[in-house]
Amino acid sequence: MIGTSLVMMALGAFRFGVNHAAYQSLTRQAAWRWEKLDRVGRAPALQYLGPDAHDLVLEGVIYPHFKGGLRQVELMRATADLGQPMMLVDGLGWIWEQWVIVGVEERKSYFMRDGAPRKIEFTITLRAYGADLL
């Protein structure tokens, strides 16, 4: 019971949470597509093409010696290398449907003598895959 309550969000098999890569901020960007159509002698018109893919940016901090270890961001990159959409579910039970990883960034600091970081900051960018027609 305790293990499940510590998951903030799950992307496929990857877990974000207190015992793993915990994010401190979540930014969701939505956009809509409007195509410009040139017209002779008049200003261009816009034609609505529908929604664009939504982006989700999670920024967080990992203290690898506290929980989760040093390889959490490496696991994010390995998950992205699979090149497959994954189900995204948050800790409240909301199903966000399929998403893909389009970017992973990490910043390491406060190094120990052997070079191991005490703090790893990460940014992972997800993009909505889009529903397939049934």
N, C-alpha and C positions, 0 to 999 in steps of 0.2 A: 504494500500500500504506500509506503513512504517513497519508494523508487519512482512510482508513476506520478506522484504529486510534485516531484522535483523537475519534471520535464516542462519547459516553457513552450517548446515547439519541436515538432519532428518533421524532418524532410527525408522521406524514404526511411532508410535505416539509421540516418544520422540524427542525433539528439542534441538540442540546445537546452541547457538547464543549469541548475545550481552545481551539479556534480560534473558537468561537462562545460562546453563553451557557452557561457552565459552572455546574452546580449543585454546592453544597457539602453540601446535605442533601436527603434524600428521606424523606418520611413517608408511609406507606400506612395508611389507616384502613379497616377492614372492620366491618360491622354486620349484624345479622340482625333481621328484622321479627317482632315478637310483638304480636298484637292483643289488647287487653283485652276480655273478654266479661263483661258484668255478669250476675250471677245473683241471684235473689230469695232473701233470707235467708242468703246465703253470700258469702264473699269472691269477687271476680271470678276467672275462670279466664283463662289465656293460651292463645292458639292460634297456632301457628307458621305464618307465611306464607312463609318462605323468606329467602334472603339479600337484603340491601339493596345498593345500588350502592356500590362501593368508591371511595374518594377517594385521590388521590395528590397530594402537595404537594411541589414542587421549589423550593428556595430557593438563590439563587446570587448571584454577583457578576460584573459585566462591567466590564472596564477598556477602554473603547472605543478608546483611542488605542494600545492594545497589540494587540488582535485583534478583529475583527468589526465595529467601527464603532458609531455612535451609535443606529442604528435597529433594534436587535435586539428590544427590548421592543415597539416599534411593530409589528414583524413578528408577534410573538406575538398582539397584539390584532387585527391584520388576519386572522390565521389563525382566531382565535376568531369573528370577524365572518362567516366563511363558513358557520357554523352546521351543520357536518357532522362526523360521527364520523370519526376518523382512526386508522390502525393505529399502535400503539406498540410499538417494538422497542428492546431495550437493546443496549448494546455487546457483550454476551456472546452475542448471537444469540437471546435469549429473546423470543418473540412474546407480548405482553401483550394482544392482541386490540384491539378498537376503544375509543377514549376520546374525550372531548370536553373542551374548555377551558371551565371555568365561572367562572374568575376570573384576573385578571392585576393585580399590584400592582408598582409601581416606586418606588424612593427614590434620588434623585440627590444627590451631594455632591462636595465638593472641586472647585469650579468654576474654570475658567480665566477670563481677562479678558473673553472674548467670550460667557461664559455656558455654554459647553460643560462638561458634568460630566466629571471624571476617573474617577469611580466611579459605577456604577449597580448597586444591589441590586435583585433581583427576587424575586417569589413568584408562581408559576403553579400554579393548582389545576386538576387534571384529575379527571374522573369517568368511571368505566367505563360505556360505552354500553349494554352488555348484549347478549347474543347474540340474534339474530333466529331465529325458527323457520325451519327449512328446508322 
